[in-house]
Amino acid sequence: MTVRVLLADDQPLVRSGLRVIMADHPDLEVVGEAATGEEAVRLVGEVDPDVVVMDIRMPGMDGIEATRRITAGPASARVLVLTTFDEDDHVHGALRAGASGFVVKDMALDDILAAIRVVAAGDALIAPGVTRRLIADFAARPEPTGAAQRSPRPVEGITEREREVLTLVGRGRSNTEIAQDLFITVATAKSHVSRLLAKLGARDRVQLVITAYEAGLVTPTG
């Protein structure tokens, strides 16, 4: 299967670098490039990509708003955000906007390409160390209303075993690690995660992680 990729970044060098690298990988195809959020939203409807590699900081409509519009629209494209974690104070907004994963611009190119494939496959557990830090930062922030403290949001309609799995997903565990922690098979762990996605109406594992934090099942420190 060939993964159709749309590159959205206001830096031509970043786009050209990724395009050249992907040209050497027959399972990845760049179907479009956008220099602004507006262009990215428009091109998603025109070229129907599987994954949008989205920068956060772009002129005009930023990557967060573009992500929100893409994930709320009829297209099935998933969004993989490019960010500089230590500098971008707004990246947590991309989680709420529906981003399926995160890569840092100074990561190895092979890791970025691997992340694209993971997102295209419907998963979102990317660079666990980075993702864990990023979502912990998101979870520790107050809501935009300025509330000083958030009460945990109860999770209903799931079994006790599924609650255990949700807790482990929130800690950044892979299906293999969940299986080891709970002494179950990998297939069973994967089945539990699939049921959680369906029951909680979550798009992917990133949203499950957010749910785990908001429910108080995992603290920002782990």
Backbone hydrogen bonds in HBPLUS format (Angstrom, degrees):
<---DONOR---> <-ACCEPTOR-->    atom                        ^
c    i                          cat <-CA-CA->   ^        H-A-AA   ^      H-
h    n   atom  resd res      DA  || num        DHA   H-A  angle D-A-AA Bond
n    s   type  num  typ     dist DA aas  dist angle  dist       angle   num
A0003-VAL N   A0027-ASP O   2.70 MM  24  5.97 170.8  1.71 151.6 148.9     1
A0029-GLU N   A0003-VAL O   2.90 MM  26  6.06 161.3  1.93 165.8 161.0     2
A0050-ASP N   A0004-ARG O   2.75 MM  46  5.07 149.4  1.84 127.5 137.6     3
A0051-VAL N   A0004-ARG O   3.10 MM  47  6.48 160.6  2.14 162.4 166.7     4
A0005-VAL N   A0029-GLU O   2.75 MM  24  5.86 168.8  1.76 160.0 160.0     5
A0031-VAL N   A0005-VAL O   2.81 MM  26  5.75 156.7  1.87 147.4 155.3     6
A0006-LEU N   A0051-VAL O   2.95 MM  45  6.38 158.7  2.00 156.6 163.3     7
A0053-VAL N   A0006-LEU O   2.85 MM  47  6.19 157.7  1.90 164.4 172.0     8
A0007-LEU N   A0032-GLY O   3.04 MM  25  6.39 163.1  2.07 150.9 148.5     9
A0034-ALA N   A0007-LEU O   2.74 MM  27  6.16 151.5  1.82 160.0 164.9    10
A0008-ALA N   A0053-VAL O   2.85 MM  45  5.88 164.5  1.87 166.2 163.6    11
A0055-ASP N   A0008-ALA O   2.86 MM  47  6.05 146.7  1.97 158.6 169.6    12
A0009-ASP N   A0034-ALA O   2.91 MM  25  6.32 144.4  2.04 173.5 164.6    13
A0014-VAL N   A0011-GLN O   3.05 MM   3  5.47 125.4  2.36 110.1 122.7    14
A0015-ARG N   A0011-GLN O   3.25 MM   4  6.64 163.7  2.28 156.1 160.1    15
A0016-SER N   A0012-PRO O   2.81 MM   4  5.98 168.6  1.82 156.1 159.6    16
A0017-GLY N   A0013-LEU O   2.92 MM   4  5.91 154.9  1.99 140.7 148.0    17
A0018-LEU N   A0014-VAL O   3.06 MM   4  6.27 164.3  2.08 150.9 154.3    18
A0019-ARG N   A0015-ARG O   2.88 MM   4  6.06 157.7  1.93 149.0 156.2    19
A0020-VAL N   A0016-SER O   2.93 MM   4  6.06 163.0  1.96 150.5 154.0    20
A0021-ILE N   A0017-GLY O   3.10 MM   4  6.27 163.5  2.13 146.5 151.2    21
A0022-MET N   A0018-LEU O   2.89 MM   4  6.04 163.3  1.91 151.5 156.3    22
A0023-ALA N   A0019-ARG O   3.04 MM   4  6.21 136.5  2.24 140.9 152.0    23
A0024-ASP N   A0021-ILE O   3.13 MM   3  5.75 156.9  2.19 113.4 119.9    24
A0025-HIS N   A0022-MET O   2.86 MM   3  5.12 163.3  1.89 115.0 119.1    25
A0028-LEU N   A0025-HIS O   2.99 MM   3  5.67 167.9  2.01 127.7 130.1    26
A0040-ALA N   A0036-THR O   3.09 MM   4  6.35 155.5  2.15 144.5 151.3    27
A0037-GLY N   A0061-MET O   3.21 MM  24  4.80 130.2  2.47 153.2 150.6    28
A0041-VAL N   A0037-GLY O   3.01 MM   4  6.30 164.2  2.04 157.2 159.4    29
A0042-ARG N   A0038-GLU O   3.05 MM   4  6.27 164.3  2.07 150.6 155.1    30
A0043-LEU N   A0039-GLU O   2.81 MM   4  5.95 166.0  1.83 155.5 159.5    31
A0044-VAL N   A0040-ALA O   3.02 MM   4  6.16 147.4  2.13 147.8 155.5    32
A0046-GLU N   A0043-LEU O   2.95 MM   3  4.81 129.5  2.21  92.8 107.5    33
A0047-VAL N   A0043-LEU O   2.78 MM   4  5.82 171.6  1.78 167.3 165.4    34
A0048-ASP N   A0044-VAL O   3.13 MM   4  5.20 140.6  2.29 127.4 134.3    35
A0078-ARG N   A0050-ASP O   2.95 MM  28  6.26 167.2  1.97 142.6 142.9    36
A0052-VAL N   A0078-ARG O   2.76 MM  26  6.18 155.4  1.82 159.7 167.8    37
A0080-LEU N   A0052-VAL O   2.82 MM  28  6.00 168.2  1.84 155.2 158.8    38
A0054-MET N   A0080-LEU O   2.77 MM  26  5.94 155.2  1.83 146.6 155.1    39
A0082-LEU N   A0054-MET O   2.66 MM  28  5.70 165.0  1.68 142.9 145.2    40
A0063-GLY N   A0056-ILE O   2.80 MM   7  4.15 170.7  1.81 135.0 134.3    41
A0066-ALA N   A0062-ASP O   3.05 MM   4  6.27 161.5  2.09 151.6 157.5    42
A0067-THR N   A0063-GLY O   2.85 MM   4  5.88 152.7  1.93 138.2 145.7    43
A0068-ARG N   A0064-ILE O   2.94 MM   4  6.23 157.9  1.99 149.0 154.9    44
A0069-ARG N   A0065-GLU O   3.00 MM   4  6.29 159.6  2.05 150.9 155.3    45
A0070-ILE N   A0066-ALA O   2.96 MM   4  6.14 156.1  2.01 148.7 155.7    46
A0071-THR N   A0067-THR O   2.92 MM   4  6.04 174.9  1.92 159.2 160.4    47
A0072-ALA N   A0068-ARG O   3.05 MM   4  6.01 137.5  2.23 137.4 148.3    48
A0073-GLY N   A0070-ILE O   3.23 MM   3  5.24 147.6  2.34  98.3 107.7    49
A0100-SER N   A0079-VAL O   2.84 MM  21  5.57 157.1  1.90 151.3 159.2    50
A0081-VAL N   A0101-GLY O   2.98 MM  20  6.17 163.3  2.01 145.2 140.1    51
A0103-VAL N   A0081-VAL O   2.86 MM  22  6.24 156.4  1.92 170.1 172.5    52
A0083-THR N   A0103-VAL O   2.97 MM  20  6.36 152.5  2.05 157.4 165.7    53
A0105-LYS N   A0083-THR O   3.26 MM  22  6.07 146.2  2.38 135.4 143.4    54
A0087-GLU N   A0084-THR O   2.96 MM   3  5.67 156.6  2.02 124.5 131.8    55
A0088-ASP N   A0084-THR O   3.09 MM   4  5.99 156.4  2.15 163.5 169.5    56
A0093-GLY N   A0090-HIS O   2.98 MM   3  5.68 149.6  2.08 118.9 127.0    57
A0094-ALA N   A0091-VAL O   2.94 MM   3  5.46 146.5  2.05 113.1 122.2    58
A0095-LEU N   A0092-HIS O   3.11 MM   3  5.44 138.1  2.29 104.4 114.9    59
A0097-ALA N   A0093-GLY O   3.00 MM   4  6.23 138.4  2.18 139.3 151.8    60
A0099-ALA N   A0094-ALA O   3.04 MM   5  5.62 170.5  2.04 155.9 153.6    61
A0098-GLY N   A0095-LEU O   3.11 MM   3  5.35 154.0  2.18 104.3 112.2    62
A0107-MET N   A0104-VAL O   2.92 MM   3  5.51 161.9  1.95 126.9 128.2    63
A0111-ASP N   A0108-ALA O   2.95 MM   3  5.28 126.4  2.24 104.9 118.7    64
A0112-ILE N   A0108-ALA O   3.14 MM   4  6.58 149.1  2.24 148.4 157.5    65
A0113-LEU N   A0109-LEU O   2.91 MM   4  6.22 161.4  1.94 156.1 160.7    66
A0114-ALA N   A0110-ASP O   2.93 MM   4  6.11 151.5  2.01 139.8 148.0    67
A0115-ALA N   A0111-ASP O   2.94 MM   4  6.15 147.7  2.04 140.4 148.9    68
A0116-ILE N   A0112-ILE O   3.04 MM   4  6.39 150.2  2.13 147.0 154.5    69
A0117-ARG N   A0113-LEU O   3.17 MM   4  6.51 157.8  2.22 147.4 152.4    70
A0118-VAL N   A0114-ALA O   2.97 MM   4  6.25 154.0  2.04 147.2 154.7    71
A0119-VAL N   A0115-ALA O   2.97 MM   4  6.18 167.0  1.98 155.4 157.6    72
A0120-ALA N   A0116-ILE O   2.96 MM   4  6.12 161.1  1.99 148.8 154.6    73
A0121-ALA N   A0117-ARG O   3.01 MM   4  6.19 139.3  2.18 140.5 150.7    74
A0121-ALA N   A0118-VAL O   3.16 MM   3  5.16 126.7  2.46  93.6 107.3    75
A0123-ASP N   A0118-VAL O   3.13 MM   5  5.57 155.3  2.20 157.9 150.3    76
A0122-GLY N   A0119-VAL O   2.93 MM   3  5.20 159.3  1.97 109.5 115.9    77
A0126-ILE N   A0124-ALA O   3.02 MM   2  5.60 123.9  2.35 108.0  92.0    78
A0130-VAL N   A0127-ALA O   2.84 MM   3  5.51 118.4  2.22 126.6 141.0    79
A0131-THR N   A0127-ALA O   2.95 MM   4  6.01 167.5  1.97 151.9 156.1    80
A0132-ARG N   A0128-PRO O   2.80 MM   4  5.76 162.3  1.83 148.7 153.7    81
A0133-ARG N   A0129-GLY O   3.17 MM   4  6.31 163.2  2.20 142.2 146.5    82
A0134-LEU N   A0130-VAL O   2.89 MM   4  6.04 161.4  1.92 153.8 159.7    83
A0135-ILE N   A0131-THR O   2.89 MM   4  6.04 168.6  1.90 155.9 158.0    84
A0136-ALA N   A0132-ARG O   2.88 MM   4  5.92 150.8  1.97 144.4 153.3    85
A0137-ASP N   A0133-ARG O   2.97 MM   4  6.13 151.2  2.06 142.5 149.8    86
A0138-PHE N   A0134-LEU O   3.00 MM   4  6.32 153.5  2.07 142.2 149.9    87
A0139-ALA N   A0135-ILE O   2.79 MM   4  5.97 161.4  1.83 148.9 153.6    88
A0140-ALA N   A0136-ALA O   3.02 MM   4  6.14 141.2  2.18 140.6 150.0    89
A0141-ARG N   A0138-PHE O   3.21 MM   3  5.50 154.3  2.28 106.2 113.8    90
A0146-GLY N   A0143-GLU O   2.99 MM   3  5.89 170.1  2.00 128.4 131.6    91
A0153-ARG N   A0214-GLU O   2.72 MM  61  5.68 163.4  1.74 134.9 140.6    92
A0163-ARG N   A0159-THR O   2.92 MM   4  6.22 142.8  2.06 142.9 153.7    93
A0164-GLU N   A0160-GLU O   3.03 MM   4  6.37 148.1  2.13 144.0 152.1    94
A0165-VAL N   A0161-ARG O   2.97 MM   4  6.34 155.4  2.03 148.6 155.5    95
A0166-LEU N   A0162-GLU O   2.82 MM   4  6.02 157.9  1.87 145.6 152.0    96
A0167-THR N   A0163-ARG O   2.97 MM   4  6.18 152.2  2.05 143.3 150.3    97
A0168-LEU N   A0164-GLU O   3.09 MM   4  6.41 155.3  2.16 145.5 151.6    98
A0169-VAL N   A0165-VAL O   2.85 MM   4  6.16 156.7  1.91 154.6 161.6    99
A0170-GLY N   A0166-LEU O   2.93 MM   4  6.13 153.5  2.00 144.0 151.4   100
A0171-ARG N   A0167-THR O   3.16 MM   4  6.49 123.4  2.49 133.0 147.3   101
A0171-ARG N   A0168-LEU O   3.03 MM   3  4.99 137.5  2.22  94.8 107.2   102
A0173-ARG N   A0168-LEU O   3.11 MM   5  5.60 163.6  2.13 152.9 149.0   103
A0172-GLY N   A0169-VAL O   2.91 MM   3  5.16 158.9  1.95 112.4 116.1   104
A0178-ILE N   A0174-SER O   2.89 MM   4  6.14 155.6  1.95 152.3 159.5   105
A0179-ALA N   A0175-ASN O   2.95 MM   4  6.14 158.8  1.99 147.0 152.5   106
A0180-GLN N   A0176-THR O   3.06 MM   4  6.35 153.3  2.13 144.0 151.0   107
A0181-ASP N   A0177-GLU O   2.90 MM   4  6.12 160.2  1.94 149.8 155.1   108
A0182-LEU N   A0178-ILE O   2.95 MM   4  6.10 154.9  2.02 152.7 158.5   109
A0183-PHE N   A0179-ALA O   2.87 MM   4  5.58 110.7  2.36 137.2 151.0   110
A0184-ILE N   A0179-ALA O   2.97 MM   5  4.75 157.4  2.02 134.4 140.6   111
A0189-ALA N   A0185-THR O   3.00 MM   4  6.33 158.2  2.05 149.5 155.5   112
A0190-LYS N   A0186-VAL O   2.86 MM   4  6.11 161.8  1.90 152.9 157.7   113
A0191-SER N   A0187-ALA O   2.95 MM   4  6.14 148.1  2.05 139.5 148.5   114
A0192-HIS N   A0188-THR O   2.94 MM   4  6.24 154.9  2.00 150.8 156.7   115
A0193-VAL N   A0189-ALA O   3.01 MM   4  6.32 160.4  2.05 151.9 156.9   116
A0194-SER N   A0190-LYS O   2.96 MM   4  6.18 156.9  2.01 146.3 152.7   117
A0195-ARG N   A0191-SER O   2.97 MM   4  6.25 155.2  2.03 147.6 154.1   118
A0196-LEU N   A0192-HIS O   2.93 MM   4  6.22 152.1  2.01 147.8 155.8   119
A0197-LEU N   A0193-VAL O   2.95 MM   4  6.23 158.1  2.00 151.8 157.3   120
A0198-ALA N   A0194-SER O   3.09 MM   4  6.37 157.1  2.14 145.6 151.2   121
A0199-LYS N   A0195-ARG O   2.81 MM   4  5.97 171.8  1.82 155.9 158.4   122
A0200-LEU N   A0196-LEU O   2.91 MM   4  5.80 161.8  1.94 149.7 154.3   123
A0202-ALA N   A0197-LEU O   3.01 MM   5  4.83 140.0  2.17 136.0 144.1   124
A0201-GLY N   A0198-ALA O   3.38 MM   3  5.20 152.6  2.46  95.4 103.2   125
A0208-LEU N   A0204-ASP O   3.27 MM   4  6.66 145.4  2.39 140.2 150.2   126
A0209-VAL N   A0205-ARG O   2.85 MM   4  6.16 151.9  1.93 152.8 160.0   127
A0210-ILE N   A0206-VAL O   3.01 MM   4  6.36 158.7  2.05 149.8 155.1   128
A0211-THR N   A0207-GLN O   2.97 MM   4  6.17 159.8  2.01 144.1 149.4   129
A0212-ALA N   A0208-LEU O   2.91 MM   4  6.18 154.7  1.98 147.6 154.1   130
A0213-TYR N   A0209-VAL O   3.03 MM   4  6.36 156.6  2.09 152.5 158.1   131
A0214-GLU N   A0210-ILE O   2.84 MM   4  6.08 167.6  1.86 158.3 162.1   132
A0215-ALA N   A0211-THR O   2.86 MM   4  5.91 139.2  2.03 144.5 154.8   133
A0217-LEU N   A0212-ALA O   2.94 MM   5  5.22 136.9  2.13 165.5 166.8   134
A0216-GLY N   A0213-TYR O   3.03 MM   3  5.16 155.3  2.09 104.1 112.0   135
A0222-GLY N   A0219-THR O   2.76 MM   3  5.18 164.7  1.79 121.4 126.0   136
